[in-house]
């Protein structure tokens, strides 16, 4: 992040989210820079996934503003929002693949929604995306039920990359994976981020993932957001942040 100032891709100002009587986000601010991997962590129920859903337009916050690529996503015309949505991709928890469709058909969902490609071209795009995420060619005709957990995540990532986005949202990308599969997925994400110059907004609970690929980390605690590098956050005095990064598990995961 040295040198010229990085372009801000996502900008949040004064965002408030409540669910029932529970205040999840209390006037939080956040800037995500082009080309970085930002990890978002917090305790169970702290609102990590709610924050992601607010940014991509699936949930409207009660207060505040959210700009993505310089556009106010809370007050944008539907036609302009559709154009903007083509610039990002989302990997939801567990891959969120449609069980009734083949893997190729799942990858083609964004292509069907936003383009007028021929079927042949859509098949070629699906094959290319499968190759990008390290899945064999014959995966295209399989159903999600025939895939392992790690393969489902890769297929979901392939769908997120279908439209060649500049920005990718990952919601718990390594949840449920064994340590080896999780490490391989981390390497895949970092490799794609570098080769495609992606900006990555990643909700996770996995300290190993943060250490492997996150440039900065945003921590949600008691409705507030604290952002920094892992090293700077390890010196934060907040009890939850201290326990997360410097407790026994944190020390083990972040040991040099």
Secondary structure, DSSP 8 states (H G I E B T S, - for coil): --SS---EEEEEEEEEEEETTEEEEEEEEEEEETT-EEEEEESTTSSHHHHHHHHTTSS--SEEEEEETTEETTS--HHHHHHHHTTEEEE-GGG---TTSBHHHHHTHHHHHH----HHHHHHHHHHHHHHTT--GGGGGSBGGGS-HHHHHHHHHHHHTTT--SEEEEESTTTT--HHHHHHHHHHHHHHHHHHT-EEEEE---HHHHHHH-SEEEEEETTEEEEE-HHHHTT---HHHHHHHHSHHHHHHH--
